[in-house]
């Protein structure tokens, strides 16, 4: 059995028998994996390297004929202990982990996704206190970048129909979102050009008339797509209500465009006082 070495961030673990645990982690070069860590319960063998969110260097082997790898060593690089200092941060970090469990490719290299996840946890841990909107902004930025990783590039700055740009429209007039085409249409185009798009989306269960965003929210969406995730929360300007609406659009985009993301709401959202828009 060949021993492998990789960076891993723990997504969750469950007990196995009395002394062992099965750990699911996102790795840089092997994607999402699950591994058996022997004698890791009530033991100091691994320290805190197998706790949720811990980033560590793993030494592990693939056991012939087994579904699980076996972790032999784990040397912690960063524990992200600061995530546990505030309940909202811990809840959002759990949402990030839940997302990776759903969509990260199994046993397939995904360095860009690994980097996004580790950077998002770092931003969340270092976030100043007293900025309640920052968690929601960070969640929306994370979802936007997952869409990009999955190969989707939403068209945010111009109407899908007539290509009018955001800066030429009434800044207070909400625009109609099109989930299937990952963009928006102005009021004129919605009336005369996009019936086929609306019908196609309705067949998928998304009600377009309920997904409307202000230009401010769309500008923040664009910032999330183009800037490093460390910079997003400092430059976005839409209100809390606008970001809640943006989250609803992003959720629908994830279901429609990202394999593995189904219509089951993320469990951690209930701890963030953020209601899922999924039916």
N, C-alpha and C positions, 0 to 999 in steps of 0.2 A: 504494500500500500504506500503510495507516494504522499509524503507530507507536503501540504500547501501552506502558503503564508499570504495573508491578505489583511487589509484594514476592514473592520466591521463595526457597525453601529447596531446595538441591540434594539430590536423592535418589540419583542415580548419574550417571556419564557413561561413554561408550564411545568409543574412537577411530574416526575416519572418515577414510579415506585416510591421509596422513602428517602432516598439519598441523592437521586439524580434529577436533572432537569433537561427539558428539550428547549433549546434557545433558537428563536428565529431572528435573523439579522440581515441587514442590508450591507453587502460587501462591495468593494470598489470593482473587483475584477471577476467576481463569480455571481453577481446579482443577489437575489434573495435566496438565502439558504436556511435550512434547519439542521441543527446539530445536537447530538447528545453530549452533555457535559457530565461525566461521571463524578460522583462524590462532591457535587457542587452545592448541595443544600446542607446547611449547618456545618460549613467547612470554610476555612480561609484559603483554600487552594487557589481560587481565582480572584480573591479580593472582591472589589466591586466591578470587575471587568464584564460581568454578565448581567448586570442590572440594566433595566430599560434606559435607553438613551446613551449608555456608556459607549464611547468610541475606543477601540482597542485593536492591537495587532494580534491576530489569531494565528495559531499553528493548528492545523486540522487535517484530517485524512478522510478520504472517501472509502467507505467500507464496501467491499464487493458484495453485490446483491442486496444492499440495504438502502432504504430511502433516506436515511439520515447520515450526515457526516458525523465525525467524532472530534470534539475539541480537545486537544491535548494541552495547549497553553493559551493564555490570553493576557497580554500585557497592556494595561490601560494607558491610553494617550490623553483622553479628556473625559471626565465624568459628567460634565454638564450639571453639577450639583446645584447651580443657581436656578435651574428650572423648577426646583422644588420649594423655592422661597415664596413664590406666589401661586395661588391656586389657579389663576387664569393662565399663567404661563405653562404650568404642568398640564392643564387641560388641552391647550393648543398643541403642545409637544406630542401629546397622546394622539391628537387628530392627525398630525404629520406622520406618526408611526403607523396609524391605521391606514392612511392612504398608501404608504409604501407596501404594507402587507397585501393590499388589494392589487396594486398595479405594477410593482417592480417585477421585472422578468426573473424567473427562477433559473438559477445556475447559468446565467448569461451576463457577461460584463456590461455594466451600465455606469461608467465613471462619471458622466454628466449628472445623472440622477443622484448618485452618491454625494457628489460635490454640492448639489442643490440642497440635499437634506442636511448635510453637516453644516453648511453655511446658515441655513434657516434656524437650526437649533442654536448656533452661536449668536445670531442676531437676537433671538428670543431671550437667551440667557443674559445678554448684555443690555437689553432694552431698559431705558430709565424708568423709574417708577412715576406714577401719576399721569400716564398717557393711556387711558383706557381704549382709545380708538386704534392704538398702534397694533394690538393683537389682531384685530379684524383686517387692517391694512396688510399685515404680514401674511395672514391666511390667504387673502385674495391674490397677493403677489405670488405666493407659493403655487396656487392653483393655475395662475396664468403661465408660469414657467413650466409646470407639468404639461400643460397643453402644447407648449413649444417642443418639449422633449418628445412628446408623442407624435410630432410631425405636423402639428396644426399651427398655422400662423394667422390668427384672427385679423380681419381688416377693420381697424378701429377708427382711423382718422378720416375716412370718406364713406359716403353712402354707397351701398352695394349696387343701387340702381343707377343713379345719375352722376355719381362720383363727386357730389358736392362735399366740400370739406367741413369739418366741425366748426372751424373759425368763421364760416360764412353764415351760420345758422343762429337762431335765437338761443342764447345760452341757457335760458330758463325753460325751454320747450323739450320735454322728454322725447326720446327717439325710440322707435320700435325695433327690438332686437330680433334677429333671425338666427335661431340656434343651428339649423342645418348648414348654413353658410358662414357661421362664426363672424357675424357682423351686424350692421344695423341699416335701416332704411329711413329716409325722411318721410314726412307725412304725404307728400305728393306721390312718391314712388310706391308707398304702401297701398295707395288707392288704385293705382293703374298698372303696376308692373310686377307685383310680387305675389299674386294670388296663388300661383303654382308652388311657390316656396312655402307659403303659409299652409297650404293644403298638405304638402309633403311633411312638414314638421308636425302638423296636427295628427297625422297618421302615426307618428312616433309617440304621441301622448303629451307633447309640449304645447301649451296654449300661448301663442305668441303675444296676444293682446295683454297678457299679464306680465310680460317681460319688457319693461321699459326702463331706459337709463337716461340720465341727464348727461349733457356734454361734459360736465365736471367729472362724473364717474368714468366716462369713456377716456378722458385724458389720463386719469389715474390708471386705468387699464393699460393704456399705451405705455405709461411709465414702467409698469410692472413687466411688460414684455421687453423693454429696451434697456433698462438699467440693471446693474447688479442688485441682487436682493438686499444687500447691506444698505443701499442708498434709497430704496423705494419709500420707506415710511417717512423719511425726512422731506420728501418733495411732493407727495400726494396731498391733495387739498380738498377733496370732496368730503361731505359731512358723513356722520355715522349712518343716517338713514340712506344716503346715496350708496354707501359701501355695503349696506345690507342688501340693497337691490342688486348691486354688482355681484355680490356673492351668489344670489339666486341665478343670475345669468351664467356665472362660471360653473355652478353646480350642473346646470342643464348642459352646458358645453362638454363637461367631463363625461356625463352619461352618454352623450351622442358621439363623441369623438375619441374617447380614450378606452381602449380595450381593458376589461377587468373592472371598470368602475360602473357598477350597476346602480339601480334606483334605490338601493337600501341606504337610508340616511346614515351618515357617520355618527357613531355612538357618542363620541366625545363632544359633539356640538351642544348637547343638552347642558353641559357644564359651563358653556360660554354664553348662555342666554341667547343663542343664535338659532333661529328656527329654520329647518330645512325647507326648501321649496319643492322637494320631490314628492310626487303623489304616492 
